[in-house]
Amino acid sequence: MNPVQSFSTLSFTGVWEVMAPEVILVLLGFGMLVFDLFVSKETSRRISPWIGVAGLLLALVLVLKNFGVVADGGMKELSNMLYVLDDYGNIFKVIFILGTTFTLLMSIDFFRHNPQVKVAEYSYLLIFATVGAMVMSSAYDLITLFVGLELLSIASYILVAIRRDAKGGEGAMKYLITGSIATAFALYGMSFLYGVTGVTNIAQGSQMIAQMWVEFKPLIVLAFLLMTIGFGAKIALAPFHMWAPDTYEGAPNPITSFLSVVSKAAGFALVFRLFIWGFGPEFNELYIYLVILAAITMVIGNVAALVQKNIKRLLAYSSVAQAGYLLIPLAVLGNGSSQENIWLALGEVTFYLAAYLLMTMGAFAILTNVTRAAGTESLDAFRGLYKRSPFQALAMTVFVLSMAGMPITAGFFGKFYIFLGAINTQMYWLAALLFVTSAIAFYYYFGVLKAIYMKDSEAPVTEQKLALPWSLGLIAWVGMIGTVVLGVYPTLLLDVLNGLNWFGL
């Protein structure tokens, strides 16, 4: 399959057709910045989140419209393939926009209890971070890719410390230092790749790598490893994950959910496109490094989560383990990189990310309300929740069971789909490790359920009813219904994924 053959060149006037959602969000971000200068602080706090939500929904409509553009004419590109429009980028953009919309809705409650936070600044930083993620999913050039990566990263560093307290500052500082080192590794790897191929375009670079593989193999492998370390740290693959627990714990809950879903999905969008196309011809000689990373990440993430008593740190290590699951579809392509296996791998990742979006955002909505009422982020905050709020107990149960991979939930089918993909490419030991580590995860996930439904602690349990603010309730309802529906009728999403023109093909 040669991606270059499917490109069609657009005139400058076609920029809107290719980048309309990104253009809208950039204008929205700057518009919110100006709006904040000319209205009172109270008006800005009240209206800014809703302007952000409205702009995101408009961008979502434009992304959905672009599915039709790709179906009619194949992949579109801008400026010698610096940026492309295809269904691969479109489906990830839907996940980013929905994730950011949920984050902003969750933040409405956060703003109410944190009057020191500058709402407009928070909102447009979130919008710009989303634009960075969208650029990463459509970048077909190392320069564009790096611009998107840094736009997302820099905005995220600031958002982690947005409360300006000690814990947030510590989390942001660790995130900044680790992220900067990771960026340096990725950039260094890109420089080796450019030195060998002489181009920054991913598709053209792929052709050059195939021609120069024998002569420059050590340099190309070194470039691959440096970029794997850099991007691996961004998506919290072990052993580059050490920033995640402190950063997740220090960040405000909505931002933690954003990092867990949108930022991670953007990292995988980048890694899949770069490694499938950039190193495609020689990937069967490089994939073993990704297989090892996936295995280590699943084991370390799940084992480290076993001893966590803080619910946010538990979910942080759970997120590390999820990164291992998500890496499997890419890693196993080294054992079977036919076109059918590539489409299957992309389907596995996007289905699991959709499930992850629903269950993680829903879990953080409940977590936000429960931990704030209890005044602690320990598991004890959930004790007796079934008496204080049966709905919140039920919703959290659904989300936790989905993360554990129980049947009739989206999380189960997502893991099962990845498991079948590993079997299909004859990576039996990796499939077995996925099964074993998922079984380990049951232990700490059921610790949360035990706290919700059982009283085994000497600490007093309050039975005072716990109300759920409407914005958090909306996310919980959407997450719970989506998690169950995708668990019972996975074909609703799988049929859509199977009908996509992933790379305009």
HELIX and SHEET records of a PDB file:
HELIX    1   1 PRO A    3  SER A    6  5                                   4    
HELIX    2   2 PHE A   12  GLY A   14  5                                   3    
HELIX    3   3 VAL A   15  PHE A   38  1                                  24    
HELIX    4   4 LYS A   41  GLY A   73  1                                  33    
HELIX    5   5 ASP A   87  HIS A  113  1                                  27    
HELIX    6   6 VAL A  119  SER A  138  1                                  20    
HELIX    7   7 LEU A  142  VAL A  160  1                                  19    
HELIX    8   8 ALA A  166  THR A  197  1                                  32    
HELIX    9   9 ILE A  202  LYS A  234  1                                  33    
HELIX   10  10 TRP A  243  GLY A  250  1                                   8    
HELIX   11  11 ASN A  253  PHE A  258  1                                   6    
HELIX   12  12 LEU A  259  SER A  263  3                                   5    
HELIX   13  13 LYS A  264  ARG A  273  1                                  10    
HELIX   14  14 LEU A  274  GLY A  278  3                                   5    
HELIX   15  15 GLY A  280  GLU A  285  5                                   6    
HELIX   16  16 TYR A  287  ALA A  305  1                                  19    
HELIX   17  17 ILE A  311  ALA A  331  1                                  21    
HELIX   18  18 VAL A  332  ASN A  335  5                                   4    
HELIX   19  19 GLN A  339  ALA A  374  1                                  36    
HELIX   20  20 LEU A  379  PHE A  382  5                                   4    
HELIX   21  21 LEU A  385  ARG A  388  1                                   4    
HELIX   22  22 PRO A  390  ALA A  404  1                                  15    
HELIX   23  23 ALA A  410  ASN A  424  1                                  15    
HELIX   24  24 TYR A  428  TYR A  453  1                                  26    
HELIX   25  25 TRP A  470  VAL A  488  1                                  19    
HELIX   26  26 THR A  491  ASN A  498  1                                   8    
SHEET    1   A 3 SER A   8  THR A   9  0                                        
SHEET    2   A 3 LYS A  76  LEU A  78  1                                        
SHEET    3   A 3 TYR A  83  LEU A  85 -1                                        
END                                                                             
